[in-house]
Amino acid sequence: MRRSLRETAASYLNRRELFRQGGILGAASAFLGLSPGPAEAATESTSNIYTAIGVRPVVNCKGTFTIVSGSQSLPQVKRAMDEASHYYVHLDELMNGVGQRLAELTGAPWGIVTAGCAAAMTHCTAAAIAGSNPERMQLLPDLTGMKNEVIIPGYSRNEYDHAIRMLGVKIVEINDPAELADAFNHRTAMVYILAGPGDDGPLGTEAVSKAAKQHNVPLLVDAAAEVLTMPNLHLRRGATAVAYSGGKCLRGPQCAGMLLGDKSLLQAAWLNSAPHHAFGRSLKVGKEEIMGMLAAVEAWKTRDHDAEWKTWHGWLETISARVEKVDGVTTKILQPEGLSNHTESLQIQWDGAKLGITGQEVSAHLLDTEPRIVFGGARGSRPDNMESSILITPYMMMPGDDQVAANRLYAVLSHPPKIETKRRSDQPPATLGGQWDVEVTFTRGAANHTLTFEQQGNLLTGTHRGEVLMGDLTGRVDGNDVHFRSSQQVQGTRLFYDFKGTVSGDNMQGVVSLAEYGQATWIAQRHQYTSPDAAIVRPVKSSYGRTN
């Protein structure tokens, strides 16, 4: 794709010049099948379905992230979903017809539509365990007497493999090719691999699939955010099935996904999902999403992907040219690695100390003010790291968003808003060294945690132990103000805590940010140590009247 871009650079520049003369919104919208962006929509109305309920839309310069609602579905997807809503169909008959059509379009043996990529992973796992045996399907997630292990290479562990673990399986993690053969046994239900860096290495799809085939074990590849390859790259490498998100690069329904691969495995996966009364009943996909997903795959075959790439590149050049007018701001276009979020991105860099604003402050300011913009990769924070940057991914931008982003970034970088920073205390730092007993109160529920600090002047290091997990912490204390962060490894992901509070003698209290899980409050008391010699052991009388 990038080679053809270079070959047609001259004609592309002529096209961009025409766009600059006033035709970019209409031409790009018609050419790419895009919806009006904020710059265009703002001329029509200052309100919309979201603002009517107090929700402020954002300009997506970050990419296909579910938290910012993924992608905008194509016009033909919207039309298909609307038409599908006007009829009743038998869902088994519908999926059979769609499965056959997906096979024709993609070259895969079969296909089904699911309620997102994670649902595809869950259904595939259920099918690998129970097949289409209704007795076994009804027992899930009780795995007594059934296969109950899934092999995952260490590099593939991620927060999304929860969709596999929810069946109650044991994850067998391998980190060396020598461990591969021993990982398989009569309990092995499936192998899971995350597409991306590593999936073509010594524990990649091709290598692992050979061992999986010897043991008659299916191998699932998670290619959620990848471009759709035809014939399918992962199936050709030996995967039994490959899962995609519908609401990312395919620009299908946000709540849809797709599973391609072995026909019998996928038909069993469908039986393990709604409308059937099995483990996957709650992961329901409706006729509208099914037909919208099919329309997205149909469109993928006819979309001009080179033209889309050129348009995205042009948007990045527009933003780059604008922000580089600010003294000290530099930009560079980064090429994608792998097939996920497969587009160039623009890195904007500057010295936060010189401009008076950091990357994180720019990102926060442009998210809080209008028109709101979401960026990725914000770097630079006060006071320790003022080397700043943000990353712009044009993948999900709409026509006109480039002008909005360019103007907003130029304004904030050339005339930064006054950033209120808390002055550090002149008072000596409170002494926190040692163990503290903590109660964390969540939106619902509470938990007892333990903090252990080592202190050198203002700087803090130590450990944070939760109910089960433990991780390191770092931070600082200024006078009676304390701020520290910690993270705890769990399965394929990490939990992050950002504690802020005040110290009063042997007590602390404040607020802790839990990243995607919101906020909680916390109070802490310095642990009171008791000498073993001072402990008094008294007999405990049980409710049965017997002394224990």
KOLNUBA-942493 format. One record per residue (C-alpha): residue in one letter; z, y, x. Coordinates in steps of 0.1 Angstrom, whole numbers. Example, Ala and Ser with C-alpha at 12.3 -4.5 7.8 and 13.67 -1.06 7.14 Angstrom:
BEGIN
(atom A, (78, -45, 123))
(atom S, (71, -11, 137))
// end
This chain:
BEGIN
(atom M, (0, 0, 0))
(atom R, (9, 25, 27))
(atom R, (-23, 16, 47))
(atom S, (-45, 26, 18))
(atom L, (-24, 58, 14))
(atom R, (-33, 69, 50))
(atom E, (-70, 59, 45))
(atom T, (-73, 82, 15))
(atom A, (-51, 111, 28))
(atom A, (-79, 137, 27))
(atom S, (-89, 131, -9))
(atom Y, (-52, 129, -18))
(atom L, (-46, 164, -4))
(atom N, (-74, 177, -25))
(atom R, (-58, 161, -56))
(atom R, (-25, 177, -48))
(atom E, (-42, 211, -45))
(atom L, (-56, 207, -80))
(atom F, (-21, 198, -92))
(atom R, (-7, 229, -76))
(atom Q, (-31, 251, -95))
(atom G, (-14, 242, -127))
(atom G, (-24, 208, -138))
(atom I, (4, 187, -122))
(atom L, (25, 181, -154))
(atom G, (-3, 172, -177))
(atom A, (-24, 154, -151))
(atom A, (4, 133, -137))
(atom S, (18, 125, -171))
(atom A, (-15, 112, -184))
(atom F, (-23, 95, -151))
(atom L, (10, 76, -147))
(atom G, (20, 73, -184))
(atom L, (51, 94, -177))
(atom S, (73, 113, -202))
(atom P, (79, 151, -198))
(atom G, (105, 159, -172))
(atom P, (132, 185, -176))
(atom A, (110, 213, -164))
(atom E, (86, 206, -192))
(atom A, (111, 196, -218))
(atom A, (131, 227, -213))
(atom T, (102, 248, -227))
(atom E, (104, 228, -259))
(atom S, (141, 228, -267))
(atom T, (174, 235, -251))
(atom S, (190, 206, -270))
(atom N, (183, 169, -274))
(atom I, (198, 137, -288))
(atom Y, (224, 137, -259))
(atom T, (234, 173, -259))
(atom A, (241, 170, -296))
(atom I, (270, 147, -288))
(atom G, (282, 167, -257))
(atom V, (264, 146, -231))
(atom R, (245, 164, -203))
(atom P, (214, 146, -191))
(atom V, (206, 145, -153))
(atom V, (175, 147, -132))
(atom N, (173, 113, -114))
(atom C, (165, 118, -77))
(atom K, (185, 87, -68))
(atom G, (165, 57, -80))
(atom T, (170, 27, -103))
(atom F, (207, 27, -107))
(atom T, (222, 14, -139))
(atom I, (250, 40, -139))
(atom V, (223, 67, -143))
(atom S, (205, 46, -169))
(atom G, (180, 29, -147))
(atom S, (145, 40, -155))
(atom Q, (125, 56, -183))
(atom S, (105, 29, -202))
(atom L, (67, 33, -202))
(atom P, (51, 47, -234))
(atom Q, (34, 13, -241))
(atom V, (69, -3, -238))
(atom K, (83, 21, -264))
(atom R, (53, 14, -287))
(atom A, (57, -23, -284))
(atom M, (94, -21, -292))
(atom D, (88, 0, -322))
(atom E, (61, -23, -335))
(atom A, (83, -53, -329))
(atom S, (111, -38, -350))
(atom H, (89, -39, -381))
(atom Y, (86, -77, -383))
(atom Y, (108, -108, -385))
(atom V, (100, -137, -362))
(atom H, (116, -170, -353))
(atom L, (131, -163, -319))
(atom D, (124, -198, -304))
(atom E, (88, -195, -314))
(atom L, (87, -160, -300))
(atom M, (101, -170, -266))
(atom N, (77, -199, -264))
(atom G, (48, -176, -269))
(atom V, (61, -150, -245))
(atom G, (69, -177, -219))
(atom Q, (33, -189, -220))
(atom R, (20, -153, -218))
(atom L, (43, -145, -188))
(atom A, (30, -176, -171))
(atom E, (-6, -165, -176))
(atom L, (2, -129, -163))
(atom T, (23, -138, -133))
(atom G, (10, -172, -122))
(atom A, (45, -186, -125))
(atom P, (50, -220, -143))
(atom W, (70, -203, -171))
(atom G, (89, -172, -180))
(atom I, (117, -160, -203))
(atom V, (131, -126, -212))
(atom T, (168, -121, -209))
(atom A, (194, -93, -216))
(atom G, (190, -80, -180))
(atom C, (188, -96, -146))
(atom A, (225, -105, -145))
(atom A, (220, -124, -178))
(atom A, (191, -142, -163))
(atom M, (215, -153, -134))
(atom T, (241, -165, -159))
(atom H, (217, -185, -180))
(atom C, (201, -201, -150))
(atom T, (235, -211, -137))
(atom A, (244, -226, -171))
(atom A, (211, -245, -172))
(atom A, (217, -258, -136))
(atom I, (251, -271, -147))
(atom A, (245, -284, -182))
(atom G, (207, -286, -185))
(atom S, (198, -287, -222))
(atom N, (225, -313, -231))
(atom P, (243, -298, -261))
(atom E, (275, -316, -254))
(atom R, (278, -302, -219))
(atom M, (266, -268, -231))
(atom Q, (295, -267, -256))
(atom L, (321, -275, -229))
(atom L, (311, -246, -207))
(atom P, (330, -230, -189))
(atom D, (351, -261, -187))
(atom L, (333, -279, -158))
(atom T, (353, -311, -159))
(atom G, (330, -339, -150))
(atom M, (301, -316, -143))
(atom K, (286, -300, -112))
(atom N, (307, -271, -103))
(atom E, (296, -256, -69))
(atom V, (270, -230, -61))
(atom I, (259, -225, -25))
(atom I, (254, -188, -14))
(atom P, (245, -177, 22))
(atom G, (270, -151, 34))
(atom Y, (244, -123, 36))
(atom S, (237, -128, -1))
(atom R, (272, -123, -14))
(atom N, (273, -92, -36))
(atom E, (289, -77, -66))
(atom Y, (263, -91, -89))
(atom D, (271, -127, -81))
(atom H, (299, -123, -106))
(atom A, (272, -133, -131))
(atom I, (272, -167, -115))
(atom R, (310, -170, -109))
(atom M, (317, -163, -146))
(atom L, (307, -199, -153))
(atom G, (338, -209, -133))
(atom V, (319, -224, -104))
(atom K, (332, -226, -69))
(atom I, (312, -206, -44))
(atom V, (304, -225, -12))
(atom E, (295, -198, 14))
(atom I, (275, -207, 44))
(atom N, (269, -184, 74))
(atom D, (251, -207, 99))
(atom P, (222, -230, 95))
(atom A, (244, -258, 109))
(atom E, (265, -255, 78))
(atom L, (236, -260, 54))
(atom A, (233, -298, 53))
(atom D, (270, -303, 48))
(atom A, (272, -277, 20))
(atom F, (253, -300, -4))
(atom N, (271, -328, -23))
(atom H, (272, -344, -57))
(atom R, (290, -314, -71))
(atom T, (263, -288, -61))
(atom A, (247, -273, -91))
(atom M, (225, -245, -76))
(atom V, (217, -223, -46))
(atom Y, (216, -185, -50))
(atom I, (199, -160, -27))
(atom L, (197, -123, -30))
(atom A, (163, -110, -22))
(atom G, (161, -85, 7))
(atom P, (171, -85, 43))
(atom G, (178, -120, 54))
(atom D, (159, -139, 27))
(atom D, (132, -147, 52))
(atom G, (156, -157, 80))
(atom P, (172, -190, 91))
(atom L, (192, -191, 58))
(atom G, (164, -175, 37))
(atom T, (146, -189, 7))
(atom E, (120, -210, 26))
(atom A, (145, -226, 49))
(atom V, (172, -233, 23))
(atom S, (147, -245, -4))
(atom K, (137, -274, 18))
(atom A, (173, -287, 18))
(atom A, (178, -279, -19))
(atom K, (147, -299, -28))
(atom Q, (160, -329, -9))
(atom H, (191, -328, -30))
(atom N, (172, -320, -63))
(atom V, (191, -287, -66))
(atom P, (175, -256, -81))
(atom L, (174, -224, -60))
(atom L, (176, -190, -78))
(atom V, (165, -158, -61))
(atom D, (178, -125, -74))
(atom A, (150, -99, -71))
(atom A, (164, -74, -96))
(atom A, (151, -41, -82))
(atom E, (120, -56, -64))
(atom V, (84, -49, -73))
(atom L, (68, -78, -91))
(atom T, (45, -98, -68))
(atom M, (17, -119, -82))
(atom P, (15, -147, -71))
(atom N, (52, -145, -68))
(atom L, (65, -143, -32))
(atom H, (98, -160, -38))
(atom L, (83, -189, -58))
(atom R, (58, -194, -30))
(atom R, (87, -196, -5))
(atom G, (102, -224, -25))
(atom A, (125, -208, -51))
(atom T, (129, -227, -83))
(atom A, (134, -195, -103))
(atom V, (134, -158, -96))
(atom A, (152, -131, -117))
(atom Y, (141, -95, -123))
(atom S, (155, -65, -140))
(atom G, (134, -50, -167))
(atom G, (148, -15, -166))
(atom K, (140, -8, -129))
(atom C, (106, -6, -112))
(atom L, (89, -24, -141))
(atom R, (101, 4, -164))
(atom G, (106, -20, -193))
(atom P, (136, -19, -217))
(atom Q, (168, -10, -199))
(atom C, (187, -40, -215))
(atom A, (161, -66, -205))
(atom G, (154, -88, -176))
(atom M, (130, -117, -168))
(atom L, (133, -151, -153))
(atom L, (102, -168, -138))
(atom G, (99, -203, -125))
(atom D, (102, -240, -133))
(atom K, (94, -245, -170))
(atom S, (121, -271, -178))
(atom L, (149, -251, -160))
(atom L, (139, -219, -178))
(atom Q, (136, -236, -212))
(atom A, (171, -249, -206))
(atom A, (182, -214, -196))
(atom W, (169, -201, -229))
(atom L, (187, -228, -249))
(atom N, (219, -218, -231))
(atom S, (215, -182, -243))
(atom A, (214, -165, -277))
(atom P, (204, -171, -305))
(atom H, (218, -206, -296))
(atom H, (255, -212, -298))
(atom A, (263, -217, -262))
(atom F, (280, -199, -233))
(atom G, (253, -172, -232))
(atom R, (255, -163, -269))
(atom S, (271, -129, -261))
(atom L, (241, -121, -237))
(atom K, (217, -116, -266))
(atom V, (182, -102, -262))
(atom G, (164, -90, -293))
(atom K, (128, -92, -304))
(atom E, (123, -55, -295))
(atom E, (135, -60, -259))
(atom I, (115, -92, -256))
(atom M, (82, -76, -266))
(atom G, (90, -45, -247))
(atom M, (95, -66, -215))
(atom L, (62, -84, -221))
(atom A, (45, -50, -225))
(atom A, (60, -38, -192))
(atom V, (46, -69, -174))
(atom E, (12, -64, -190))
(atom A, (13, -27, -178))
(atom W, (23, -38, -143))
(atom K, (-10, -56, -140))
(atom T, (-30, -25, -148))
(atom R, (-9, 3, -133))
(atom D, (-25, 21, -103))
(atom H, (3, 16, -78))
(atom D, (-15, 34, -50))
(atom A, (-18, 65, -72))
(atom E, (18, 63, -81))
(atom W, (27, 62, -44))
(atom K, (6, 92, -37))
(atom T, (23, 112, -65))
(atom W, (57, 103, -53))
(atom H, (47, 113, -18))
(atom G, (35, 146, -31))
(atom W, (68, 153, -49))
(atom L, (87, 147, -16))
(atom E, (63, 171, 2))
(atom T, (70, 198, -24))
(atom I, (107, 195, -20))
(atom S, (104, 193, 18))
(atom A, (83, 224, 21))
(atom R, (107, 244, 0))
(atom V, (140, 234, 16))
(atom E, (127, 237, 52))
(atom K, (124, 275, 45))
(atom V, (162, 276, 49))
(atom D, (170, 281, 86))
(atom G, (186, 250, 101))
(atom V, (174, 225, 74))
(atom T, (151, 197, 85))
(atom T, (136, 168, 66))
(atom K, (120, 135, 73))
(atom I, (103, 109, 51))
(atom L, (117, 74, 54))
(atom Q, (96, 44, 47))
(atom P, (111, 16, 25))
(atom E, (125, -16, 39))
(atom G, (117, -46, 17))
(atom L, (105, -47, -19))
(atom S, (136, -33, -37))
(atom N, (133, 4, -47))
(atom H, (100, 2, -29))
(atom T, (91, 39, -23))
(atom E, (94, 65, 4))
(atom S, (125, 87, 4))
(atom L, (132, 121, 18))
(atom Q, (162, 128, 40))
(atom I, (173, 164, 41))
(atom Q, (196, 173, 70))
(atom W, (216, 203, 81))
(atom D, (248, 214, 99))
(atom G, (274, 219, 72))
(atom A, (294, 242, 95))
(atom K, (265, 265, 100))
(atom L, (253, 267, 63))
(atom G, (288, 267, 49))
(atom I, (283, 237, 27))
(atom T, (284, 199, 33))
(atom G, (262, 171, 19))
(atom Q, (289, 159, -4))
(atom E, (296, 194, -17))
(atom V, (259, 200, -24))
(atom S, (257, 167, -43))
(atom A, (289, 175, -63))
(atom H, (277, 211, -71))
(atom L, (243, 201, -83))
(atom L, (258, 174, -105))
(atom D, (282, 198, -121))
(atom T, (258, 228, -127))
(atom E, (226, 231, -147))
(atom P, (201, 215, -145))
(atom R, (221, 186, -133))
(atom I, (206, 165, -104))
(atom V, (218, 131, -91))
(atom F, (210, 124, -54))
(atom G, (218, 95, -31))
(atom G, (232, 91, 4))
(atom A, (253, 123, 5))
(atom R, (268, 127, 39))
(atom G, (291, 153, 54))
(atom S, (327, 162, 44))
(atom R, (353, 187, 54))
(atom P, (368, 191, 79))
(atom D, (360, 162, 102))
(atom N, (323, 155, 96))
(atom M, (301, 185, 89))
(atom E, (268, 169, 99))
(atom S, (253, 168, 64))
(atom S, (224, 151, 46))
(atom I, (213, 140, 12))
(atom L, (186, 115, 3))
(atom I, (159, 119, -24))
(atom T, (142, 89, -39))
(atom P, (112, 98, -61))
(atom Y, (109, 64, -78))
(atom M, (123, 74, -111))
(atom M, (116, 112, -111))
(atom M, (95, 126, -139))
(atom P, (67, 152, -135))
(atom G, (83, 186, -129))
(atom D, (115, 171, -114))
(atom D, (102, 179, -79))
(atom Q, (100, 216, -87))
(atom V, (135, 215, -103))
(atom A, (150, 197, -73))
(atom A, (132, 220, -48))
(atom N, (143, 252, -64))
(atom R, (179, 241, -69))
(atom L, (183, 227, -34))
(atom Y, (167, 259, -19))
(atom A, (191, 281, -39))
(atom V, (223, 262, -29))
(atom L, (214, 258, 7))
(atom S, (202, 293, 13))
(atom H, (231, 309, -7))
(atom P, (259, 283, -9))
(atom P, (285, 288, -35))
(atom K, (320, 296, -23))
(atom I, (338, 262, -18))
(atom E, (375, 264, -24))
(atom T, (392, 243, 3))
(atom K, (429, 237, 4))
(atom R, (446, 253, 34))
(atom R, (464, 228, 56))
(atom S, (502, 232, 56))
(atom D, (520, 248, 85))
(atom Q, (550, 226, 77))
(atom P, (557, 195, 98))
(atom P, (542, 163, 81))
(atom A, (565, 142, 60))
(atom T, (576, 110, 76))
(atom L, (559, 80, 58))
(atom G, (562, 52, 84))
(atom G, (573, 19, 70))
(atom Q, (569, 1, 37))
(atom W, (566, 16, 2))
(atom D, (569, -1, -32))
(atom V, (542, 13, -55))
(atom E, (536, 11, -92))
(atom V, (500, 18, -103))
(atom T, (495, 27, -139))
(atom F, (460, 21, -152))
(atom T, (444, 33, -184))
(atom R, (457, 1, -198))
(atom G, (483, -19, -179))
(atom A, (501, -15, -146))
(atom A, (506, -34, -113))
(atom N, (530, -34, -84))
(atom H, (514, -28, -50))
(atom T, (528, -24, -15))
(atom L, (519, 2, 11))
(atom T, (528, -1, 48))
(atom F, (522, 30, 69))
(atom E, (520, 36, 107))
(atom Q, (521, 73, 114))
(atom Q, (511, 93, 145))
(atom G, (516, 130, 137))
(atom N, (494, 137, 107))
(atom L, (474, 106, 109))
(atom L, (481, 74, 88))
(atom T, (470, 39, 93))
(atom G, (483, 7, 77))
(atom T, (478, -18, 49))
(atom H, (475, -18, 12))
(atom R, (485, -49, -6))
(atom G, (477, -54, -43))
(atom E, (487, -82, -66))
(atom V, (465, -106, -48))
(atom L, (443, -88, -23))
(atom M, (451, -68, 9))
(atom G, (431, -43, 30))
(atom D, (435, -16, 56))
(atom L, (441, 20, 49))
(atom T, (436, 53, 67))
(atom G, (445, 89, 58))
(atom R, (466, 119, 67))
(atom V, (497, 138, 56))
(atom D, (498, 176, 57))
(atom G, (533, 189, 50))
(atom N, (542, 171, 17))
(atom D, (506, 164, 7))
(atom V, (492, 129, 14))
(atom H, (457, 116, 11))
(atom F, (446, 81, 22))
(atom R, (419, 55, 13))
(atom S, (418, 18, 13))
(atom S, (395, -11, 4))
(atom Q, (400, -47, -3))
(atom Q, (375, -75, 1))
(atom V, (370, -97, -29))
(atom Q, (343, -124, -33))
(atom G, (310, -105, -28))
(atom T, (322, -70, -31))
(atom R, (350, -45, -23))
(atom L, (375, -26, -43))
(atom F, (380, 10, -32))
(atom Y, (411, 32, -37))
(atom D, (414, 69, -29))
(atom F, (451, 80, -31))
(atom K, (461, 116, -34))
(atom G, (497, 128, -40))
(atom T, (528, 146, -28))
(atom V, (559, 134, -10))
(atom S, (595, 142, -19))
(atom G, (619, 125, 4))
(atom D, (618, 88, -3))
(atom N, (594, 92, -33))
(atom M, (557, 98, -37))
(atom Q, (534, 102, -67))
(atom G, (499, 112, -75))
(atom V, (465, 100, -87))
(atom V, (443, 73, -73))
(atom S, (405, 71, -78))
(atom L, (392, 36, -84))
(atom A, (355, 44, -79))
(atom E, (335, 29, -107))
(atom Y, (368, 18, -125))
(atom G, (380, 53, -132))
(atom Q, (414, 67, -122))
(atom A, (451, 57, -123))
(atom T, (484, 73, -115))
(atom W, (508, 60, -90))
(atom I, (545, 64, -80))
(atom A, (561, 50, -48))
(atom Q, (595, 46, -34))
(atom R, (604, 39, 2))
(atom H, (613, 2, 4))
(atom Q, (650, -4, 8))
(atom Y, (657, -31, 33))
(atom T, (687, -54, 27))
(atom S, (703, -73, 55))
(atom P, (702, -111, 50))
(atom D, (739, -112, 58))
(atom A, (746, -88, 30))
(atom A, (728, -108, 4))
(atom I, (751, -124, -21))
(atom V, (738, -157, -36))
(atom R, (751, -164, -71))
(atom P, (743, -195, -92))
(atom V, (718, -189, -119))
(atom K, (726, -204, -153))
(atom S, (695, -216, -171))
(atom S, (689, -212, -209))
(atom Y, (698, -249, -211))
(atom G, (733, -243, -199))
(atom R, (727, -261, -166))
(atom T, (735, -243, -133))
(atom N, (705, -242, -109))
// end
